[in-house]
Amino acid sequence: MEILAQVLDLALHLDRHLALFVAEHGVWVYGLLFLIVFMETGFVVTPFLPGDSLLFVAGAVAAAGGMELPWVMATLICAALCGDNVNYWVGRLAGPRLFRFEGSRWLKRENLERTHEFMERHGAKAIVIARFVPIVRTFVPFVCGLGRLTYVRFLAFSVLGALLWVGLLVPAGFFFGNLPLVRNNLTAVIMLIIVLSLLPGALEFRRARRRPGH
């Protein structure tokens, strides 16, 4: 319960924690941002790490003078692309063996099947769409590798998705995160971002449960 409380506190008060890290460690914050987004995107066992809310808050902290906006965006785009590529090649080279084990605590087969359905419905553009859907964005590169989607095709959509994801959310935080209305209610805004980002996945899951055979 204590660990859960700490994770919840981190998620809901990202702005305070990130600003404190900047104050204590300076430019190392870029390494922290890279690591979090790389892990959230690159490892199928860490889809719970903050994504959308982290980008928005990073933009807000940059607007307050804690970081340089171009460096924030460059760092996060690189992290997203590196994570995608690692996940793709893990899926391509080791995917079938990783999912041999039924009942795995971390590698849940239902997440893989849900992502398969998402890919079937939206095709290659799912790589771009998934950037804005937590959990799904972690599994899509893995599924692309597992399904042996042509790497050049995957990379093209991955680059587009990373540019749109970072290019929309970080500037949104930069331009709106320090408005008095937003700044004074930032915890509520972070909660709203989390809910909105989870909503498409929840609706898709509900729709899938209603289909025959589920």
Residue pairs with C-beta under 8 A, 6 or more apart in sequence:
7 48
10 17
10 50
11 50
11 53
11 190
11 194
12 187
12 190
12 191
13 187
13 190
14 50
14 53
14 54
14 57
14 190
15 57
15 60
15 61
15 177
15 186
15 190
18 29
18 54
18 57
18 58
18 61
18 66
19 61
19 64
19 66
21 28
21 29
21 32
22 29
22 61
22 66
22 67
23 66
25 32
29 66
29 67
30 67
30 71
30 72
30 75
33 54
33 58
33 72
33 75
33 76
33 79
34 75
34 76
34 78
34 79
35 79
36 49
36 50
36 54
36 79
37 51
37 54
37 76
37 79
37 80
37 83
38 79
38 80
38 82
38 83
38 86
39 46
39 49
39 83
40 46
40 47
40 49
40 50
40 51
40 83
40 138
41 51
41 79
41 80
41 83
41 84
41 87
41 137
41 138
41 141
42 82
42 83
42 84
42 85
42 86
42 87
42 141
43 83
43 86
43 87
43 138
44 87
44 90
44 98
44 106
44 107
44 111
44 138
44 139
44 142
45 106
45 107
46 138
47 111
47 134
47 135
47 137
47 138
47 139
51 134
51 137
51 197
52 132
52 134
52 169
52 193
52 194
52 197
53 190
53 193
53 194
53 197
55 76
55 165
55 166
55 169
55 170
55 173
56 169
56 170
56 172
56 173
56 177
56 189
56 190
56 193
57 173
57 177
57 186
57 190
58 67
58 72
58 76
58 170
58 173
59 69
59 72
59 169
59 170
59 171
59 172
59 173
59 174
59 175
59 177
60 173
60 174
60 176
60 177
60 178
60 182
60 183
60 186
61 67
61 173
61 177
62 68
62 69
62 72
62 170
62 173
62 174
63 69
63 173
63 174
63 175
63 177
63 178
64 178
69 170
69 171
69 174
72 170
73 166
73 167
73 170
76 166
76 170
77 162
77 163
77 166
80 131
80 161
80 162
80 165
80 166
81 158
81 159
81 162
83 141
84 141
84 158
84 161
84 162
85 141
85 155
85 158
87 138
87 141
87 142
87 145
88 141
88 142
88 144
88 145
88 151
88 154
88 158
89 145
90 98
90 142
90 145
91 141
91 142
91 143
91 144
91 145
91 146
92 145
92 146
92 148
93 145
95 142
95 145
95 146
96 146
98 107
99 107
99 109
99 112
101 107
102 109
111 135
111 139
112 139
112 142
112 143
114 136
114 139
114 201
114 204
114 205
114 208
115 130
115 136
115 139
115 140
115 142
115 143
116 143
117 204
117 208
118 126
118 130
118 133
118 136
118 140
118 204
119 126
119 140
119 143
119 144
119 147
122 129
124 149
124 153
124 157
125 157
126 140
127 140
127 141
127 144
127 154
127 157
127 158
127 160
127 161
128 157
128 160
128 161
128 164
129 161
130 136
130 137
130 140
130 161
131 137
131 161
131 162
131 164
131 165
132 165
132 197
132 200
133 197
133 200
133 201
134 197
134 198
134 201
135 201
136 201
141 154
141 158
144 154
145 154
176 182
177 183
177 186
182 189
208 214
